[in-house]
Amino acid sequence: MSEIGRLAIVLGFVVALWGIGASVVGALRRDRDLVASGSHAAYAFSALVGIAVAALLTLLLTHDFNVEYVASYSSTTLPTWYTIAALWGGMKGSLLWWTFILAVCNAIVQAQNRAKNRDAMPWVTAVLLSVGAFFLSLLVFVTDPFERLSFTPAEGSDLNPLLQNYWMTIHPPSLYVGFVTTTVPFAFAIAALATGKLGDNWIRTTRRWTIFSWFFLTLGNLFGAAWAYVVLGWGGYWAWDPVENAAFMPWLTSTAFLHSVMIQEKKDMLKVWNMVLVILTFALTIFGTFLTRSGVISSVHSFTQSGMGPFFMGFLLFVLAVSIGLLAWRLPMLKSRNELESVFSREAAFLLNNLVLVGIAFTVFWGTVFPVISEWVRGVKITVGPPFFNRVNAPLALALVLLMGIGPVIAWRRASWQSLKRSFLWPTATGLAVGLASLLLAGGNFYAVVAFSLSAFALTTVWTEFWRGMRVRQAMLGEPAWTALSRLVGKNRRRYGGYVVHVGTAMVFIGIVASSVFKLEKQQGLEPGGTVDIGPYTLRYDGVRTESDPHVDKTLAQVFVTRDGKPVGTLEPEKRFYKRTKQPTTEVAIWSTLGSDLYVVLGSYDPPTKSAVLQVFLNPLMSWMWLGGVVMALGTAICMWPSWSERTATATAGVPAGTRTAS
């Protein structure tokens, strides 16, 4: 099986090279046969990468420890679910998994565009295969996932205990899908530059790909935060770790693109800016991959030291050189036909939104790379910690929430005083009222007061948009409220789905502010029967119980919880000891409500005295973060769901015009 996998990646690399050449030469010569050959090579590339992934997965599931990767990241006692997750648990496997996702995207793009975008598709194919060829070249020449050992160990080394968690099964795949699918809009943007067809067609073609990519980047970041929250036992979820930052930066630029592209579609403006954002988003995904695999930064999330850094940096520089060169070549054709007419317009609000998002991305980038730059220049690594990121990004985040409330409501071109008053009177009043209430309840914390006030403003603008649209339909068509609301959304899914995403974003922001500003923490050593109070909760330590199996030993503390004197239940924070790796881990216990999370950590346990040290956190409004993620997912689904006209167009595609009936 390892030979089959190895042969598949070698053939995949060769086929990708042929596909690149055939597509480019075919496009330049307008040779349909060569273009078709390039497309067929793209399908073959996808099939061969799929075979390689199936081979490695088979080796993992059959515990073939003669294969170095299998011996390093699995064992016979590792649960099957985590054995499958080991496919992306190590560097070699993650590179193959990345290439597989790209291969799937490539096949879908080829199928979607087999009868359209004929001028662009050879260049799209060449770009997709170029990225695929780069990753396969690493697997063929640098780090072979099918490498065999000179002997066969009796047992594998096992997966890192920190990775043996539910979130391991969904966080990396989600983030990888988000990263890899940015390649599709990038490929179409490069194709538009290469062909000189720089209208809106490439944007319309890739709209759902862009939203899809943004959606999985969002999920990847939220899943990563949830993983850190439940695994590391520190009471937090985001530490501005370099690898966290690497996942966050392309999300910021992708969000900026989704907003600015509307200005291009509506006003034929920002063509150069949109090209820059697409290129930057893709480049940041490669940069993030470089960070995690180069060994230049220290992170709990990164892979071990390797020699991959120069290859990724070289590829990143190549991508930027080609992209910037094409952009400079086509710059005269990308001039905007219209100009910004007023600062009191939706265009201006979206442009400011873009500047804030890119400003945050630059801040995060600079804080991430500064330690590396300082070490190169001065020989001393100067660490940039969370205080820097929080201090710089907090006011930018507040500005972003304000613009999130203004942008969708303010008029295009130029807003009149009457329209501003009509649109923002109630949101402003609500924001001020919530700000006053926060001032009384939040103990005068300026940041929290402003954050809650602006969040209320943004949420109210969304609510008023839904309310007004529903009432107009009721007045005009006499529809019941629910029917009017559902049809309002159905007629303009992109607009109202975006509003729902804004609601989810505001909820996440509220959860971040509340859990950061108002967190309570206590650490106390307790004998059996001892108690500790935090907020409205009282925790009584009743001793421990133990569990054991061939894979792991567990020590579970028994902590009985009451709230205002009423029983809540028993929480069981754990200490685990994994036998193969001989490493301990901490498993937290969480009692979650809409208002707060009670977060309990077993710090240490002394068997002779049966005493334990408990670390307890009370994190306000944490559930708002996760519920906000669900709302964002719902809004994205609304945006991506085909409208009636799109479904009709799809249903009639390929039917001769004379046989279609008028509806």
C-alpha positions in Angstrom: 0.0 0.0 0.0 2.9 2.4 0.7 4.2 1.8 -2.8 0.8 2.5 -4.3 0.7 5.8 -2.3 4.2 6.8 -3.3 3.5 6.0 -7.0 0.3 8.0 -6.8 2.0 11.2 -5.6 4.9 10.9 -8.1 2.4 10.4 -10.9 0.3 13.2 -9.6 3.3 15.5 -9.6 4.1 14.6 -13.2 0.5 14.9 -14.4 0.3 18.3 -12.7 3.4 19.6 -14.5 1.9 18.3 -17.8 -1.4 20.0 -17.1 0.2 23.3 -16.3 2.2 23.3 -19.6 -0.7 22.1 -21.7 -3.1 24.7 -20.3 -0.7 27.6 -20.7 0.5 26.7 -24.2 -3.1 25.8 -25.2 -4.4 29.2 -24.0 -1.6 31.1 -25.8 -2.0 29.2 -29.0 -5.8 28.9 -28.7 -5.4 25.1 -29.1 -8.5 23.4 -27.8 -6.9 20.0 -27.8 -4.1 21.2 -25.5 -6.6 23.0 -23.3 -8.7 19.8 -23.1 -5.6 17.8 -22.3 -4.8 20.2 -19.4 -8.3 19.8 -18.0 -8.0 16.0 -18.3 -4.7 16.2 -16.4 -6.4 18.2 -13.7 -9.0 15.4 -13.2 -6.2 12.8 -13.2 -4.3 14.9 -10.6 -7.3 14.9 -8.4 -7.8 11.1 -8.7 -4.2 10.3 -8.0 -4.1 12.5 -4.9 -7.3 10.8 -3.7 -5.6 7.4 -4.2 -2.6 8.6 -2.1 -4.8 9.8 0.7 -6.7 6.5 0.7 -3.4 4.6 0.8 -2.1 6.5 3.8 -5.5 6.2 5.6 -5.4 2.4 5.0 -1.9 2.2 6.4 -3.0 4.1 9.6 -6.1 1.9 10.1 -4.1 -1.3 9.6 -1.3 -0.1 11.9 1.5 -0.7 9.4 4.3 0.6 11.8 6.9 -0.1 9.2 5.8 3.2 7.6 7.5 6.0 9.6 4.5 8.3 9.6 2.2 5.6 10.9 4.7 4.6 13.6 5.1 8.3 14.7 1.4 9.3 14.9 -0.6 6.3 15.9 -0.7 3.2 18.0 -2.8 0.0 18.4 -4.5 1.5 21.5 -5.4 4.8 19.8 -9.2 5.1 19.3 -10.2 4.7 15.6 -11.6 8.2 15.4 -8.2 9.7 16.4 -6.4 7.2 14.1 -8.3 8.7 11.2 -7.5 12.2 12.6 -3.8 11.2 12.6 -4.0 11.6 8.8 -3.6 15.4 9.4 -1.9 15.1 12.8 1.6 15.3 11.5 3.4 17.5 9.0 3.6 15.0 6.2 0.0 13.9 6.5 -1.2 17.5 6.8 0.5 18.4 3.6 -1.1 15.5 1.8 -4.5 16.4 3.3 -4.0 20.0 2.1 -3.3 18.7 -1.4 -6.3 16.4 -1.3 -8.7 19.3 -0.4 -7.1 21.3 -3.3 -7.6 18.2 -5.6 -11.3 18.0 -4.7 -11.7 21.8 -5.3 -9.9 21.4 -8.6 -12.2 18.6 -9.8 -15.3 20.6 -8.8 -14.1 23.7 -10.6 -13.4 21.7 -13.7 -16.9 20.2 -13.6 -18.6 23.5 -12.9 -16.9 25.3 -15.8 -16.8 22.6 -18.4 -19.2 24.6 -20.6 -18.4 28.2 -19.6 -15.5 30.6 -18.9 -13.6 29.0 -21.8 -11.0 31.8 -22.0 -10.3 31.8 -18.3 -10.3 28.1 -17.6 -6.9 27.2 -19.0 -5.3 29.8 -16.7 -7.5 28.7 -13.8 -6.4 25.1 -14.4 -2.7 26.2 -14.6 -2.9 28.1 -11.3 -4.7 25.3 -9.4 -2.2 22.7 -10.7 0.7 25.0 -9.9 -0.3 25.1 -6.3 -0.9 21.4 -6.3 2.4 20.7 -8.0 4.2 22.7 -5.3 2.7 20.7 -2.5 3.3 17.4 -4.2 6.9 18.4 -4.9 7.4 18.7 -1.1 5.9 15.2 -0.6 8.0 13.7 -3.5 11.4 15.3 -2.9 11.4 16.6 0.7 9.1 14.8 3.1 7.7 11.5 2.0 4.6 10.4 3.9 5.1 6.8 2.7 8.7 6.5 3.9 9.5 3.1 5.3 11.7 2.3 8.3 14.6 -0.2 8.3 12.7 -2.2 11.0 9.1 -2.6 12.1 8.4 -1.3 15.7 6.1 -3.5 17.8 4.1 -0.4 18.7 3.6 3.1 17.4 4.6 6.3 19.3 0.9 7.5 19.4 -0.7 10.8 18.6 0.2 13.8 20.7 -2.1 13.8 23.8 -3.1 17.4 23.2 -4.5 16.3 19.8 -6.6 13.5 21.2 -9.6 15.6 21.5 -12.9 15.9 19.7 -11.9 19.3 18.2 -8.9 17.6 16.5 -11.4 15.8 14.2 -13.1 19.0 13.0 -10.9 22.0 13.6 -7.9 21.3 11.3 -10.1 20.0 8.4 -12.3 23.1 8.7 -9.4 25.5 8.8 -7.7 23.7 5.9 -10.8 23.9 3.8 -10.9 27.6 4.5 -7.3 28.0 3.6 -7.3 25.9 0.5 -10.5 27.2 -1.1 -9.0 30.7 -1.2 -7.0 29.3 -4.1 -10.1 29.2 -6.3 -10.9 33.0 -6.3 -7.2 33.6 -6.6 -7.0 31.4 -9.7 -9.9 33.2 -11.3 -8.4 36.6 -10.4 -5.1 35.6 -12.0 -7.0 34.3 -15.1 -8.8 37.6 -15.4 -5.4 39.4 -15.3 -3.9 37.0 -17.8 -6.8 37.3 -20.3 -7.5 41.0 -19.7 -11.2 40.3 -19.1 -11.4 42.3 -15.9 -15.1 42.9 -15.6 -17.3 41.3 -12.9 -17.5 37.9 -14.4 -14.7 36.4 -12.4 -16.3 37.8 -9.2 -19.7 36.4 -10.0 -18.1 33.0 -10.9 -16.3 32.8 -7.6 -18.8 34.5 -5.3 -19.9 31.2 -3.6 -16.4 30.0 -3.4 -15.4 33.1 -1.6 -18.3 32.9 0.8 -17.6 29.2 1.3 -13.9 29.9 2.0 -14.8 32.7 4.5 -17.3 30.4 6.2 -14.8 27.7 6.8 -12.1 30.2 7.9 -14.7 31.4 10.4 -15.5 27.9 11.6 -11.8 27.1 11.8 -11.0 30.1 14.0 -14.0 29.4 16.3 -13.3 25.7 16.5 -9.7 26.5 17.3 -10.8 28.9 20.1 -13.1 26.2 21.5 -10.3 23.6 21.4 -7.9 25.9 23.3 -10.7 26.6 25.8 -11.4 23.0 26.7 -7.9 21.5 26.3 -5.3 23.8 27.6 -6.9 24.4 31.0 -6.1 28.1 31.3 -9.6 29.5 31.2 -9.1 31.4 27.9 -9.6 30.7 24.2 -7.3 33.1 22.4 -3.7 34.1 23.3 -2.6 35.8 20.1 -0.4 32.8 19.4 1.5 33.0 16.0 -0.5 30.1 14.6 -3.8 31.6 15.8 -2.7 34.8 14.1 -1.9 32.9 10.9 -5.5 31.6 10.8 -7.0 35.0 11.7 -5.2 37.2 9.1 -6.7 35.6 5.9 -10.1 35.8 7.6 -9.7 39.5 8.0 -8.7 40.2 4.4 -11.4 37.8 3.1 -14.0 39.7 5.1 -12.7 42.9 3.6 -13.0 41.5 0.1 -16.6 40.3 0.7 -17.5 43.9 1.5 -15.5 45.8 -1.1 -16.5 43.5 -3.9 -20.1 44.9 -3.5 -18.8 48.3 -4.3 -17.3 47.0 -7.6 -20.5 45.3 -8.5 -22.7 48.3 -7.7 -20.4 51.3 -8.6 -17.6 49.8 -10.7 -15.0 51.0 -8.2 -12.1 49.4 -6.3 -11.1 47.0 -9.0 -7.4 47.2 -8.1 -8.2 47.0 -4.4 -10.2 43.8 -4.9 -7.5 42.2 -6.8 -5.0 43.1 -4.1 -7.3 41.6 -1.4 -7.7 38.3 -3.3 -4.0 38.0 -3.8 -3.3 39.0 -0.2 -5.7 36.5 1.2 -4.2 33.6 -0.7 -0.7 34.8 0.1 -1.6 34.9 3.8 -2.7 31.3 3.7 0.7 30.3 2.3 2.4 32.5 4.9 0.4 30.8 7.7 1.4 27.4 6.4 5.0 28.6 6.3 4.7 29.7 10.0 3.5 26.4 11.2 6.0 24.3 9.3 9.2 26.4 9.2 10.2 26.2 12.8 10.9 30.0 12.9 8.3 30.6 15.6 7.5 28.8 18.8 3.9 27.8 19.3 1.9 25.1 20.9 0.1 24.7 17.6 3.1 24.4 15.3 4.9 21.4 13.9 8.4 20.5 15.0 11.5 22.0 13.5 11.8 21.2 9.8 13.6 22.3 6.7 10.3 23.3 5.0 10.6 27.0 5.6 12.8 28.0 2.6 10.5 26.1 0.2 7.4 27.8 1.4 9.1 31.2 1.5 10.3 30.7 -2.0 6.9 29.7 -3.3 5.3 32.7 -1.5 7.8 35.1 -3.1 7.1 33.4 -6.5 3.3 33.9 -6.0 3.7 37.5 -5.1 6.1 38.3 -7.9 3.8 36.8 -10.6 0.6 38.3 -9.1 2.1 41.8 -8.7 3.7 41.6 -12.1 0.3 40.8 -13.7 -1.4 43.4 -11.7 1.1 46.1 -12.7 0.7 45.0 -16.4 -3.1 45.4 -16.3 -3.2 48.4 -14.1 -4.4 50.8 -16.9 -7.4 48.5 -17.5 -8.4 48.5 -13.9 -9.2 52.1 -13.5 -12.5 52.9 -11.8 -15.3 54.5 -13.8 -16.8 56.2 -10.8 -15.5 58.1 -7.8 -16.6 58.3 -4.2 -19.3 61.0 -4.1 -19.7 61.5 -0.3 -18.3 60.4 3.0 -22.0 59.9 4.0 -22.6 56.9 1.8 -22.5 53.1 1.9 -19.4 53.1 -0.4 -17.5 55.3 2.2 -18.6 53.1 5.1 -17.5 49.9 3.3 -14.2 51.5 2.4 -13.6 52.5 6.0 -14.6 49.0 7.0 -11.9 47.6 4.6 -9.3 50.0 6.0 -10.0 48.9 9.6 -10.0 45.2 8.7 -6.7 45.5 6.8 -5.3 47.6 9.6 -6.1 44.9 12.1 -4.5 42.3 9.7 -1.3 44.4 9.4 -1.1 44.9 13.2 -1.5 41.1 13.7 1.1 40.5 11.0 3.6 42.9 12.4 3.2 41.6 16.0 3.6 38.0 14.7 6.8 38.5 12.6 8.5 41.1 14.8 10.1 38.6 17.1 11.6 36.9 14.1 12.8 40.1 12.5 14.3 41.3 15.8 16.2 38.0 16.1 17.5 38.3 12.5 18.5 41.9 12.9 19.7 42.1 16.6 20.3 38.5 17.5 17.7 38.8 20.3 14.1 37.6 20.0 11.8 40.2 21.5 8.5 38.6 22.3 5.2 40.5 21.5 2.5 39.3 23.8 -1.3 39.7 24.1 -1.1 43.2 25.7 0.3 44.6 22.4 -2.4 43.0 20.3 -5.2 43.9 22.7 -4.1 47.5 23.1 -3.8 48.2 19.4 -6.7 46.1 18.1 -9.3 47.0 20.7 -10.1 50.5 19.3 -10.0 49.1 15.8 -12.5 46.4 16.8 -14.8 49.1 18.3 -14.7 51.0 15.0 -15.5 47.9 13.1 -18.6 47.2 15.1 -19.7 50.8 14.6 -19.2 50.5 10.8 -21.0 47.1 10.9 -24.1 49.0 12.1 -23.7 51.9 9.6 -22.6 50.2 6.4 -25.6 48.0 5.6 -28.2 50.8 6.3 -26.8 54.0 4.9 -27.7 54.9 1.3 -25.5 54.4 -1.7 -23.9 57.5 -3.4 -25.0 60.1 -0.9 -27.2 59.9 2.2 -29.5 62.9 3.0 -30.0 64.2 6.6 -33.6 62.9 6.6 -32.5 59.4 5.6 -29.7 59.3 8.2 -32.2 60.4 10.9 -34.8 57.8 9.8 -32.2 55.0 9.7 -30.2 55.7 12.8 -32.6 57.4 15.3 -33.7 54.2 17.0 -30.4 52.4 16.8 -28.6 55.4 18.3 -31.2 55.7 21.1 -30.9 52.0 21.8 -27.1 52.1 21.9 -27.1 55.0 24.3 -29.6 53.3 26.6 -27.5 50.1 26.6 -24.4 52.2 27.2 -26.0 53.9 30.2 -27.2 50.5 31.6 -23.7 49.1 31.1 -22.2 52.1 32.9 -24.3 51.4 35.9 -23.8 47.6 35.8 -20.2 47.3 34.5 -18.5 49.3 37.2 -17.4 52.1 34.9 -15.2 50.0 32.6 -14.9 52.3 29.6 -14.1 49.6 27.0 -17.0 47.4 28.1 -19.5 50.3 28.1 -18.5 51.5 24.6 -18.4 47.9 23.3 -21.9 47.0 24.6 -23.3 50.3 23.4 -21.9 49.9 19.8 -23.0 46.2 19.7 -26.6 47.3 20.7 -26.4 50.0 18.0 -25.4 47.4 15.3 -28.0 44.8 16.4 -30.7 47.4 16.3 -29.9 48.6 12.8 -30.2 45.0 11.6 -33.5 44.5 13.5 -35.0 47.7 12.0 -34.0 46.6 8.5 -35.8 43.3 8.9 -38.8 45.0 10.6 -39.2 47.7 7.9 -38.9 45.2 5.1 -41.5 42.9 6.7 -43.9 45.8 7.4 -43.7 47.1 3.8 -44.5 43.6 2.4 -47.4 43.3 4.9 -48.8 46.7 3.8 -48.4 46.1 0.1 -49.3 42.4 -0.1 -51.3 41.7 3.0 -49.0 38.8 4.0 -48.8 37.4 7.5 -45.7 38.5 9.5 -43.8 35.2 9.1 -44.7 34.8 5.4 -43.6 38.4 4.8 -40.3 37.9 6.6 -39.4 34.6 5.0 -40.2 36.0 1.5 -38.3 39.2 2.2 -35.2 37.1 3.0 -35.9 34.7 0.1 -36.0 37.6 -2.4 -32.6 39.0 -1.4 -30.7 36.2 0.4 -27.3 37.8 0.0 -28.4 41.1 1.7 -30.4 39.6 4.6 -28.1 36.6 5.0 -25.3 39.2 5.5 -27.4 40.9 8.2 -27.8 37.6 10.0 -24.0 37.2 9.8 -23.6 40.6 11.4 -25.9 39.6 14.2 -23.7 36.5 14.9 -20.5 38.7 14.7 -22.0 41.1 17.3 -22.8 38.2 19.5 -19.3 36.8 19.3 -17.9 40.3 20.0 -20.1 40.7 23.1 -19.0 37.3 24.4 -15.3 38.2 23.9 -15.7 41.6 25.7 -17.7 40.2 28.6 -15.4 37.1 29.1 -12.3 39.2 28.9 -13.3 42.2 31.1 -15.4 40.5 33.8 -13.7 37.1 34.2 -13.3 35.9 37.8 -10.6 33.5 38.9 -9.8 31.6 42.1 -7.3 28.9 43.0 -7.5 27.0 46.2 -6.2 23.9 47.9 -9.0 21.8 49.4 -9.3 18.8 51.6 -12.3 16.5 50.9 -15.4 18.4 52.0 -13.7 21.8 51.5 -15.5 24.5 49.6 -14.6 27.5 47.4 -17.0 30.3 46.4 -17.0 32.2 43.1 -19.8 34.5 42.0 -23.1 32.8 42.8 -21.5 29.4 42.8 -20.2 27.3 45.7 -18.0 24.3 44.8 -17.4 21.4 47.3 -14.5 19.0 46.7 -15.6 15.4 47.6 -12.4 13.5 46.6 -11.4 11.7 43.4 -12.1 8.6 41.5 -9.9 6.8 38.9 -10.4 5.1 35.6 -7.9 3.2 33.5 -7.7 1.4 30.1 -4.8 0.2 28.0 -4.5 3.7 26.5 -4.8 6.2 29.3 -5.1 6.6 33.1 -7.6 9.1 34.5 -8.0 10.8 37.8 -11.3 12.6 38.1 -12.1 15.1 40.9 -15.6 15.0 42.3 -16.8 18.6 42.6 -20.4 19.2 43.8 -21.7 22.6 42.6 -24.5 24.7 44.0 -25.8 28.1 42.7 -27.3 30.4 45.3 -27.8 27.4 47.5 -29.5 25.3 44.9 -27.9 22.1 43.6 -26.5 22.3 40.1 -24.7 18.9 39.8 -21.3 17.3 40.0 -18.4 18.3 37.8 -15.4 16.1 37.1 -12.3 17.9 36.0 -9.5 15.4 35.1 -5.9 14.7 35.0 -5.0 12.1 32.3 -1.8 10.2 31.8 -1.2 8.7 28.3 0.7 5.5 28.5 2.4 5.4 25.1 3.7 9.0 25.1 4.1 9.1 28.9 2.6 12.6 29.0 -0.1 14.1 31.3 -2.9 16.4 30.2 -5.6 18.4 31.9 -9.3 17.9 31.0 -11.5 20.8 32.3 -15.1 20.5 33.4 -17.5 23.3 32.4 -21.0 24.1 33.5 -22.4 26.4 30.8 -25.4 28.7 30.9 -26.5 31.6 28.7 -25.1 34.0 31.3 -21.7 32.4 32.2 -19.4 29.4 32.1 -18.2 27.9 35.4 -14.9 26.5 34.4 -13.1 24.1 36.8 -9.5 22.7 36.5 -7.9 20.1 38.6 -4.5 21.7 39.2 -2.9 19.0 41.2 -3.8 16.0 43.5 -1.9 14.6 46.5 -2.8 10.9 47.0 -1.6 10.5 50.6 -3.7 13.4 51.9 -6.4 13.1 49.2 -6.2 16.9 48.9 -6.4 18.8 45.6 -5.8 22.2 44.2 -8.8 23.5 42.2 -8.5 26.4 39.8 -11.9 27.9 39.1 -13.0 30.5 36.5 -16.3 32.3 36.0 -16.4 33.5 32.4 -19.4 35.7 31.6 -21.4 35.3 28.3 -19.0 32.7 26.9 -22.0 30.9 25.3 -22.6 34.0 23.3 -19.4 33.3 21.4 -20.5 29.8 20.4 -24.1 30.8 19.7 -22.8 33.7 17.6 -20.9 31.2 15.6 -24.1 29.2 14.9 -25.9 32.4 13.9 -23.0 33.3 11.5 -23.3 29.8 10.0 -27.0 30.3 9.5 -26.4 33.7 7.8 -23.8 32.2 5.5 -26.2 29.4 4.5 -28.8 32.0 3.6 -26.3 33.9 1.5 -25.2 30.7 -0.4 -28.6 29.2 -0.9 -29.6 29.5 -4.6 -32.4 32.0 -5.3 -35.4 31.0 -7.3 -34.0 32.6 -10.4 -30.7 30.7 -10.0 -32.4 27.4 -9.5 -34.6 28.0 -12.6 -31.5 28.9 -14.6 -29.8 25.8 -13.5 -32.8 23.6 -14.2 -33.1 25.0 -17.8 -29.4 25.0 -18.5 -28.6 22.9 -21.6 -32.3 22.8 -22.7 -32.8 24.1 -26.2 -34.4 27.6 -26.1 -37.3 26.5 -28.3 -38.3 23.8 -25.9 -38.5 26.0 -22.8 -41.9 27.2 -21.6 -42.5 30.7 -20.2 -43.2 30.7 -16.5 
